[in-house]
Every structure is written in structure tokens, then in C-alpha cells.
Amino acid sequence: MKNVYIVRLGDLYYKGIDASITNDYRYVMTDNLNDAILSESFDDVKKLAEDIGGKVYKVNLEKAE
């Protein structure tokens, strides 16, 4: 399987961006890994992690039998 990456900040995982009417945005985090966004692009995740002060982690996916 392909490698996927996730951004983690403390005990939270990156879930997405919430935009408002005033063109402001904020990062949405979750404490549940199943709700987090996984990415195959290490470079994209690394940039995001730098923006929010988090770290990139590689997630090992295995096929369920």
C-alpha cells in the first residue's frame, strides 16, 4: 500500500479548514484519527505542519483480511 501522512499537533490531528464569511479561516482539529485527513503528498503535509506548528507522521496502512 502507498504511504500516507498526517499532521499532528499535540494530541490533535488535522481535519480541515473552516472558512468564514469575512474570508478568515481557521484550522479544524480532531482527537479521533479516523476523522483526520490523510495525504499521500509528503510535501503538502509538511507545509501544512509548518503553518500550524505541528509535525508530520507517516501512517502505516495494512489490508484487513
SULKADA-V165553 format. One record per residue. N is the residue number from 1. PSI is psi in radians with two decimals (none if undefined). D_FIRST is the distance of its C-alpha to the first C-alpha in Angstrom with 1 decimal. Layout:
# SULKADA-V165553
n/psi/d_first
N/PSI/D_FIRST
N/PSI/D_FIRST
This chain:
# SULKADA-V165553
n/psi/d_first
1/2.74/0.0
2/2.71/3.8
3/2.46/6.6
4/2.71/9.1
5/2.72/12.7
6/2.65/15.7
7/2.29/19.5
8/2.37/21.6
9/1.83/25.4
10/-2.13/27.1
11/0.19/26.0
12/2.69/24.9
13/2.59/21.7
14/2.26/22.0
15/-0.44/22.3
16/-2.91/23.9
17/2.39/27.3
18/2.01/30.5
19/2.60/33.1
20/3.02/36.8
21/-0.51/39.7
22/0.27/41.0
23/0.25/37.9
24/2.76/36.9
25/2.80/33.4
26/2.69/31.9
27/2.38/28.5
28/2.26/27.5
29/2.78/25.9
30/2.68/24.9
31/0.05/24.9
32/2.05/22.2
33/-0.54/18.6
34/-0.40/17.8
35/-0.13/20.1
36/2.76/18.7
37/2.21/17.1
38/2.52/13.6
39/2.52/13.2
40/-0.21/10.9
41/1.86/14.2
42/-0.72/15.3
43/-0.74/18.8
44/-0.76/19.4
45/-0.64/18.5
46/-0.76/20.6
47/-0.79/23.5
48/-0.77/23.4
49/-0.69/23.4
50/-0.65/26.4
51/-0.67/28.2
52/-0.07/28.1
53/0.35/28.4
54/-2.96/25.1
55/2.69/22.3
56/2.37/18.7
57/2.47/16.2
58/2.33/12.6
59/2.19/10.8
60/2.01/8.5
61/2.40/6.7
62/2.56/7.2
63/2.36/8.1
64/2.43/11.8
65/none/14.2
